[in-house]
Amino acid sequence: MSTNSFGRIFTVTTWGESHGPALGAVVDGCPPGVALDETMLQGWLDRRRPGQNRYTTQRQEPDRVEILSGVFEGRSTGMPIQLLIRNTDQRSKDYSEISDRFRPGHADITYWQKYGIRDYRGGGRSSARETAARVAAGGVARAALASLLPDLQITGYMVQMGPHKADRSRFDMAEITRNPFWTPDAGAAETWEGYLSQLRKSGNSVGAVVEVVASGVPAGLGAPVYGKLDTDIAAAMMSINAVKGVEIGAGFDAAMLTGEENADEIFMGRDGPEYSSNHAGGILGGISTGQQIVCRFAVKPTSSILKPRRTITRAGAQVEIVTRGRHDPCVGIRAVPVGEAMMACVLLDHVLLHRGQIGGNVGETRGRIG
């Protein structure tokens, strides 16, 4: 299976399976001299780690990251950085009953159709367990961005669970770390707690919407046509397991606006251009405006559920399937740090591309025009 890598200058290649001995990533293109150690990366992985509360899978993985290369005396050398995360709590026997059956809504059937072989133990490469490696790589990207753009901040949070949306009028970013759902709306967290508890007890699952915001992004990242910043952000988010939709800024709601409503009016501020709104999500023509970059992605419900579903075997026989084992009732919860990691990787890649081609912005806007 090819195409396990993404990025152009800052590249990440992930490897490993859900129930194999380990998984990890090879990160190439990180600038030399970046302060980096395992403790720094572990903080990001701990946010994604399973089994931390009753609303996520009860698989108990410490997700301890090991740096095997590319770092010397606490700083990156510019060489490939090898990251290793060992699996310690696999229970492959939980999947023995479905070894010959395809889970509806899961990649089981397409993997079999394409490759003629599938790792039914947790889904192999199609498992969300793969995203642990992305979060580790995202930690490397964050460390590099901190040295290049110290004002840049990336924040992710859940804005919807099933039909229940967070209320933006109640947003308090300090709330994000105070509840198990990574939401800035304490009221929504309370509603989601009861809603998800009922679903979990009934053996069902539900989808969610995650928003990722990057502030302190300079103007000029990205390129027209095939190198658009929003193209790469959308592709990165869409590559996350279970993601079925991505939008930037106003996204699909822009289709309901008039041109007058959608246009983000421009004014000359003390430090450069300022905008009346941000329907564009911080990107125009594929190039960052200097505003906050706003992205949302929709995560489908977990397909491994205890509800009986009709399916077929590899031989084509019609059967029922119930998936046992330990699974997230809402994948969106642990997708928050994954979305942040992918945003970090894409932004660092574009920062390095911009520096290599342009150096600094050519068309600086200073003072008043006219």
C-alpha positions as MATLAB code, in Angstrom:
seq = 'MSTNSFGRIFTVTTWGESHGPALGAVVDGCPPGVALDETMLQGWLDRRRPGQNRYTTQRQEPDRVEILSGVFEGRSTGMPIQLLIRNTDQRSKDYSEISDRFRPGHADITYWQKYGIRDYRGGGRSSARETAARVAAGGVARAALASLLPDLQITGYMVQMGPHKADRSRFDMAEITRNPFWTPDAGAAETWEGYLSQLRKSGNSVGAVVEVVASGVPAGLGAPVYGKLDTDIAAAMMSINAVKGVEIGAGFDAAMLTGEENADEIFMGRDGPEYSSNHAGGILGGISTGQQIVCRFAVKPTSSILKPRRTITRAGAQVEIVTRGRHDPCVGIRAVPVGEAMMACVLLDHVLLHRGQIGGNVGETRGRIG';
ca = [
       0.000    0.000    0.000;
       1.545    3.299   -1.082;
       0.754    6.944   -0.232;
       1.436    6.807    3.493;
       3.168   10.210    3.348;
       1.997   13.813    3.173;
       3.652   17.229    2.870;
       6.187   18.623    0.404;
       9.057   20.091    2.427;
       7.912   19.097    5.912;
       6.899   15.514    5.213;
       5.340   12.897    7.477;
       5.208    9.165    6.780;
       3.186    7.085    9.230;
       3.485    3.327    9.681;
       2.128    0.517   11.841;
      -1.198   -1.139   12.599;
      -3.746   -0.916   15.396;
      -2.882   -4.348   16.812;
       0.729   -4.621   15.695;
       3.660   -4.281   18.106;
       4.050   -0.540   17.471;
       3.218    2.375   15.218;
       4.949    5.639   14.487;
       6.080    8.257   12.021;
       9.125    9.401   10.098;
       9.264   13.199   10.014;
      11.542   14.769    7.422;
      12.201   18.424    6.652;
      12.152   19.762   10.201;
      14.602   22.698   10.352;
      17.718   22.120   12.470;
      18.118   23.679   15.886;
      14.479   23.345   16.998;
      14.143   22.644   20.733;
      12.596   19.188   20.901;
      12.346   16.264   23.315;
       9.980   13.423   24.182;
       8.337   15.337   27.023;
       7.273   18.105   24.648;
       5.646   15.611   22.286;
       4.088   13.581   25.096;
       1.931   16.494   26.200;
       0.103   16.460   22.855;
      -0.258   12.673   22.824;
      -1.730   12.680   26.323;
      -4.628   14.784   25.024;
      -5.478   12.106   22.458;
      -4.754    9.067   24.653;
      -7.608    6.518   24.957;
      -9.251    5.378   28.180;
      -9.179    8.722   30.005;
     -12.919    8.847   30.653;
     -16.067    6.826   30.027;
     -16.824    8.684   26.790;
     -13.870    7.231   24.870;
     -12.630    3.715   24.147;
     -11.472    1.903   27.287;
      -8.371    0.556   25.563;
      -5.558    1.437   27.989;
      -2.587    2.675   25.983;
       0.061    4.913   27.590;
       1.043    6.173   24.121;
       4.599    6.867   25.265;
       6.541    8.344   22.370;
      10.193    7.532   21.758;
      12.471    9.653   19.546;
      14.875    7.302   17.783;
      16.717    9.727   15.498;
      17.041   13.316   14.305;
      17.438   14.927   17.750;
      20.718   15.556   19.578;
      21.149   17.286   22.927;
      17.543   18.450   22.888;
      17.554   20.004   19.402;
      16.629   18.794   15.934;
      19.578   18.071   13.662;
      17.742   18.566   10.355;
      17.875   14.819    9.711;
      14.795   12.522    9.619;
      13.088   12.224   12.998;
      11.865    8.706   13.776;
       9.000    8.508   16.289;
       7.931    5.236   17.901;
       4.770    4.478   19.927;
       4.434    0.921   21.231;
       1.056   -0.824   21.418;
       0.600   -2.446   24.832;
      -3.126   -3.225   25.257;
      -4.225   -5.057   22.109;
      -7.044   -7.593   22.467;
      -7.104   -9.146   19.020;
      -9.391  -11.985   20.172;
     -12.233   -9.428   20.363;
     -12.245   -9.399   16.556;
     -12.109  -13.145   15.869;
     -15.875  -13.295   15.305;
     -15.702  -10.756   12.462;
     -12.628  -12.104   10.691;
     -14.807  -13.262    7.793;
     -17.464  -10.528    7.979;
     -17.421   -6.921    6.797;
     -18.537   -4.200    9.187;
     -21.129   -1.889    7.556;
     -19.805    1.665    7.316;
     -16.226    0.449    7.790;
     -13.258    0.198    5.412;
     -13.205   -3.599    5.872;
     -14.909   -4.287    2.556;
     -12.986   -1.778    0.427;
      -9.623   -2.947    1.819;
     -10.573   -6.498    0.886;
     -11.807   -5.485   -2.567;
      -8.609   -3.549   -3.313;
      -5.870   -5.625   -1.681;
      -7.389   -9.078   -1.257;
      -6.208   -9.055    2.348;
      -7.291   -7.165    5.446;
      -6.144   -6.911    9.033;
      -9.419   -7.486   10.883;
      -7.736   -6.929   14.290;
      -9.053   -3.451   14.939;
      -8.891   -2.498   11.276;
      -5.116   -2.344   10.848;
      -4.194    0.850    9.006;
      -7.831    1.946    8.756;
      -8.055    2.206   12.541;
      -8.078    5.622   14.217;
      -5.167    4.241   16.259;
      -2.995    5.417   13.334;
      -3.676    9.024   14.321;
      -1.441    8.726   17.392;
       1.509    8.925   15.002;
       0.046   12.063   13.409;
      -0.284   13.752   16.799;
       3.358   12.978   17.562;
       4.403   14.413   14.189;
       2.181   17.420   14.836;
       4.114   17.992   18.048;
       7.304   18.275   15.993;
       5.551   20.756   13.669;
       4.350   22.835   16.628;
       7.873   23.016   18.039;
       9.231   24.230   14.687;
       6.396   26.750   14.287;
       7.072   28.089   17.793;
      10.619   28.953   16.729;
       9.573   30.473   13.378;
       6.221   32.104   14.282;
       6.063   32.488   18.078;
       2.666   34.242   17.952;
       0.951   31.388   16.104;
      -1.650   29.472   18.119;
      -3.713   26.442   17.047;
      -6.865   25.588   18.982;
      -9.356   22.806   18.284;
     -12.692   22.080   19.903;
     -15.986   20.272   19.303;
     -18.929   22.393   18.142;
     -21.529   19.679   17.559;
     -22.390   16.162   18.688;
     -25.122   14.491   16.689;
     -27.984   17.021   16.389;
     -26.813   19.040   19.407;
     -24.804   22.175   18.560;
     -22.695   24.305   20.875;
     -23.925   27.866   21.464;
     -21.306   30.324   20.222;
     -22.717   33.079   22.414;
     -21.547   31.022   25.428;
     -18.042   30.254   24.142;
     -15.303   30.478   26.763;
     -12.009   29.070   25.506;
     -10.952   28.335   29.079;
     -13.751   25.733   29.181;
     -12.113   23.554   26.523;
      -9.852   21.735   28.988;
     -12.475   21.584   31.735;
     -14.752   19.010   30.124;
     -14.209   15.643   28.398;
     -15.595   16.880   25.064;
     -13.095   19.669   24.319;
     -15.877   22.224   23.860;
     -15.834   25.916   24.845;
     -19.545   25.734   25.734;
     -20.083   24.354   29.248;
     -23.820   24.052   28.600;
     -23.260   21.909   25.532;
     -20.885   19.672   27.497;
     -23.630   19.013   30.030;
     -26.146   18.165   27.285;
     -23.682   15.932   25.441;
     -22.832   14.045   28.624;
     -26.373   12.754   29.068;
     -26.903   12.200   25.350;
     -23.709   10.195   24.839;
     -24.198    8.180   28.026;
     -27.508    6.902   26.681;
     -26.027    6.042   23.294;
     -23.046    4.287   24.838;
     -25.219    2.157   27.124;
     -27.389    1.125   24.169;
     -24.333    0.046   22.165;
     -24.686    2.833   19.618;
     -22.457    5.693   18.433;
     -22.782    9.216   17.027;
     -20.939   11.698   14.820;
     -19.575   15.148   15.586;
     -18.199   18.388   14.139;
     -14.774   19.696   15.168;
     -13.516   23.234   14.570;
      -9.809   24.101   14.352;
      -8.667   27.741   14.470;
      -5.147   29.006   13.779;
      -4.392   32.578   14.860;
      -1.197   34.548   14.315;
      -0.824   33.136   10.790;
       0.975   35.676    8.562;
      -0.461   36.808    5.243;
       1.005   35.197    2.132;
       1.038   31.461    2.866;
      -0.235   29.311    0.013;
      -0.240   29.665   -3.761;
      -2.900   29.981   -6.478;
      -4.411   27.003   -8.305;
      -2.804   23.723   -7.122;
      -0.886   24.965   -4.078;
      -3.799   26.571   -2.244;
      -3.456   26.649    1.527;
      -7.116   25.715    1.960;
      -6.719   22.826   -0.492;
      -3.975   21.320    1.644;
      -5.830   21.964    4.916;
      -8.973   20.332    3.523;
      -6.993   17.329    2.246;
      -5.223   16.956    5.595;
      -8.459   17.007    7.572;
     -10.219   14.732    5.080;
      -7.421   12.179    5.517;
      -8.289   11.741    9.216;
     -10.133    8.496    9.895;
     -13.956    8.831    9.785;
     -13.981   12.409    8.422;
     -16.660   12.843    5.745;
     -16.772   16.620    5.206;
     -14.546   19.705    5.534;
     -15.309   23.405    5.268;
     -13.268   26.610    5.515;
     -14.697   29.805    6.995;
     -18.411   30.138    6.250;
     -18.134   26.910    4.259;
     -21.442   25.576    2.989;
     -23.293   28.455    4.655;
     -21.663   30.763    2.086;
     -24.083   29.308   -0.464;
     -26.920   31.022    1.409;
     -25.282   34.460    1.436;
     -25.391   37.261   -1.088;
     -22.194   38.789   -2.405;
     -22.803   41.838   -0.228;
     -23.148   39.677    2.885;
     -20.241   37.360    2.119;
     -17.631   40.003    1.236;
     -15.234   40.658    4.095;
     -14.774   44.429    3.783;
     -11.202   45.698    4.030;
      -9.969   48.678    6.033;
      -6.515   50.079    6.630;
      -5.514   49.528   10.240;
      -2.527   50.710   12.203;
      -0.554   47.531   11.469;
      -1.954   46.728    8.011;
      -5.212   45.570    6.431;
      -8.145   44.713    8.705;
     -11.406   42.991    7.800;
     -15.010   43.534    8.839;
     -15.664   39.779    9.068;
     -14.063   36.450    8.238;
     -16.390   34.500    5.974;
     -13.291   33.515    3.967;
     -11.843   31.688    6.966;
      -8.543   33.558    6.666;
      -7.809   32.412    3.102;
      -8.500   34.167   -0.210;
      -7.481   32.677   -3.555;
      -5.645   29.943   -1.694;
      -3.426   32.472    0.154;
      -3.656   33.406    3.845;
      -4.946   36.918    4.622;
      -3.433   37.267    8.084;
      -6.789   36.650    9.746;
      -7.612   33.576   11.798;
      -7.744   30.423    9.699;
     -10.996   28.639   10.532;
     -11.669   25.044    9.502;
     -14.387   22.554   10.473;
     -14.668   18.862    9.752;
     -17.505   16.386   10.226;
     -16.775   12.981   11.730;
     -19.141   10.085   11.058;
     -20.370    7.765   13.836;
     -18.101    4.886   14.840;
     -18.990    1.919   12.626;
     -18.018   -0.700   15.236;
     -21.173   -0.909   17.362;
     -23.072   -3.482   19.413;
     -26.262   -3.017   17.401;
     -26.917   -5.952   15.022;
     -26.371   -4.935   11.376;
     -26.831   -6.896    8.151;
     -23.738   -7.607    6.091;
     -22.025  -10.271    3.979;
     -19.092  -12.628    4.394;
     -16.121  -12.840    2.048;
     -17.958  -15.676    0.320;
     -20.982  -13.434   -0.210;
     -23.318  -15.040    2.327;
     -25.853  -12.748    3.992;
     -25.299  -12.593    7.781;
     -25.714  -10.348   10.827;
     -22.803   -8.722   12.615;
     -22.281   -7.304   16.090;
     -18.854   -5.748   16.738;
     -17.504   -6.358   20.212;
     -14.364   -4.870   21.673;
     -13.538   -1.363   22.884;
     -14.580    1.523   20.671;
     -15.233    5.251   20.907;
     -18.952    6.055   21.079;
     -18.037    9.417   19.501;
     -14.783    9.546   17.529;
     -15.037   13.337   17.367;
     -13.818   13.701   20.955;
     -10.334   12.333   20.301;
     -10.295   13.817   16.796;
      -9.753   17.301   18.288;
      -5.979   16.927   18.942;
      -5.639   15.107   15.611;
      -7.163   18.059   13.739;
      -4.812   20.421   15.561;
      -1.826   18.251   14.602;
      -2.786   18.190   10.933;
      -3.237   21.969   10.917;
       0.246   22.361   12.424;
       1.831   20.072    9.828;
       0.192   21.882    6.901;
       1.055   25.355    8.204;
       4.711   24.454    8.802;
       4.951   22.934    5.325;
       3.570   26.152    3.804;
       5.817   28.371    5.931;
       8.847   26.475    4.637;
       7.546   26.558    1.044;
       6.976   30.317    1.324;
      10.441   30.961    2.751;
      12.009   28.877   -0.005;
      10.215   30.622   -2.870;
       9.542   34.179   -1.674;
      11.572   34.716    1.469;
       9.426   37.581    2.748;
       6.226   39.033    1.304;
       6.884   41.293   -1.697;
       3.611   43.253   -1.762;
       3.630   44.746    1.736;
       0.729   47.146    2.392;
       1.839   50.085    4.494;
       0.093   53.341    5.400;
      -3.085   54.523    3.757;
      -3.857   53.735    0.110;
      -4.800   56.620   -2.227;
];
